[in-house]
Amino acid sequence: MTNPTSEDKDKIDEYLNVIQNRILAPLQKTEVRDYCTATLLLLFAAIDGLGKLLHRDSKARSNERIRAFLDYMGGDYKSHKKEILDLRHSSVHNATNVASFLSRTEMGRDQHLKKIGAANFIYVNTRVMYEDFVSAFARFQNDLRNDPAMMKRAADRLEWREDKRGEDNTFDDLSIPVTLPPPVQFIYAKQKS
């Protein structure tokens, strides 16, 4: 495997900035953090995205990528990844929570990811999960900087988007405020037929 180039580093930095600015900043600075389901949806999107960069298999499916990043987060995330994946599926696909207790309160931090109640549901404190994700994200950034093979593998999964601003039929003529797509995107692996 060749060493990462400055362009590889730039692509990764751009994608990590997207995670920081579009997922972590709203959770840190706005009322979004007061809503457990919204917080989880954003965190699960980031976990899957970072799992795409982390997983050794470029064709890994979302469950595999999420499991890989939960393993990376370690601790109770690693040992409760089945329940966390179930919560992710119910939240993403149905916008409901069917098998866990959710909270954002400061109380009960010590119960985070423990099974509680007669039904043995998992308790998820979304503030704690956010904080744990932020720590894992910082560690991930550091690991990318210090592991050339990991950085190269991650960079190979990203490509620059063609910038259409300034050409005919451009974004410049939009008369409404929009959030532009980021300048990097994942290279999607073709699934076997």
N, C-alpha and C positions, 0 to 999 in steps of 0.2 A: 504494500500500500504506500502510495506517495504521501509526502508531508502536505499538510494543509497550506494553501496559499493565502495571501492577504484577501483575495476575493472570497475564499471560503469563510474566513473570519468575518468579513463584512456581511455575508448572507446570514450567518448565524446570529451576529449581533443585531441585525435588522429584525429577524424573527423573534429573538428574545425581547427586543424592545416592544414588539407587538403584544407579547404576553404581559409585559410590564404596564404598558400604557392602556391596553384595551380590556385587561382582565383584573390585574392587581390594583391599579390606581382607582378604578371605580369602586372596588371593594373596600379600599382603604379610605377614600375621600368622600364617598357619597352614601346616601341612605340605602343603597342596594344591600349593603352588609346587614341591614336589619331584617332582611327576608331570607330565611333559610334556604328555600328552594332556589331562588335566584342565585344566591351565593354558591350553592352546590353545582348548579348548571354551569356557571362560569369556571369553577374549579375543575369540574370534570372535563370541560373542553380543553383547559390548559394541560391537565394530566394526560389526555389523549395526545395532544400536540407534542408535548415533550416526550411522551412514549414513542412517537414516530421517530424522533431524533435519537432516542436511547436504544431502542430495540435492535438487536443484532440482525434481525431478518427484515429486509426492506419491504417484504410482502406480508408482514404480520398484520393480522386483522385487529380491529379496535379492542376487543377483549384482551388479546395478548399484549397489546401496547399498554393498555391501562394496567394490567397485572404487572408488567415490567416496571412501570413507574411507581406503582404502589410498593413493590419490592424495594425499589430504590429509596422510597420514603422511609422504609424500615419499620421496626417496632410493631405496634398493633395494626398498622396499615397492611403490613406484610401478612400477618396472621389472620386478619379479617377481610382479606381482599374479596372473598366470595360474597359476603354480606354487603360490602361497599359496592361491588359490581351490580348486585341486585338493586341496591338503592339507586345507582346511576341509571340502570335500565328503566326503572319505574319513573324516575324523575324526567329523563330525557324523552322517553317515548309516550308517557302518559301525563306528565306534569303533576304526578301525584306520588306520594310516599306511602307505600303499602306495607313495609316491614321494618320500620325503624322509628325511633323517637328522635325528633330534631329539636335543637335549641340553639340559641345564640347568646344566652345569658352567661354571666361570669360564674354563676353557681354551677356546680356539677362538672367542672373541668376535669376532675379526677375520674369521672365516670365515662369520659369520652372513649368510644369504641368498645365499651363493655356491654355485655348482654344483660338486660334488666327486664323486670316484669314477668308476669306469668307466661306470656307468649315467648319470652326469651328474645325479644327484639333488641337490635343493637341501638345504642344511644349515640348520636352524632351531634357534637357541639360544633356548629359551623365556624365559630370564632377560632376555636382550637385548630380545626382542620385548615382554615385559612393561614394561621400562624405557622403551622407545620409545613404547609405547602410553600410558604415564603422561604422558610429555612431550607427546604429541599431544593427550591429553585436557585437560591444563592449557591448552594453546594454544587448543583448541576452546572451552573455557569463556571464555577471554579474548576470543576473536573474537566469540562470542555477545554478550558484554557491550558490545562496541564497535561492533557492526554491527546497527543496528536492523532492517534488512530481513531479515538472517539470523535474528535473534531472533524476529521476528514469524512468519516462515515455519516455524521450528521449533515455536513455541508453538501454531500453528494445527494441528499434527499430534498434539497432546496434548490430552486432556480429563481432567477430574477424574472419578474413579469416584464413584458414589454410596456414601456411607459407611453401611454397614448395621449397624455396631456400635450397640448400645443399643436396637434395635427388636426386635419379636418375631422368633423364629428367627434370632437374632444369633450373632455370633462369641463374645460374652461367655459363653455357656453351654458352650463347649468345655472339656472336662476334661483335654485334652492340650495340651502346648505346640505351637504352630504358628507358621509364618511367614505373616503376613497378606499378601495381595496389596498392592502399593503403591497409594497413593491417586491415582496418575495412570496413564493407559493411552494407547496409540496409537489414533488414529482410523484404522481400516483402510479404505483406499480400495477401493471395489468394483471387481472385475475386470470387464473387458468380456466379455460373453457371446458 
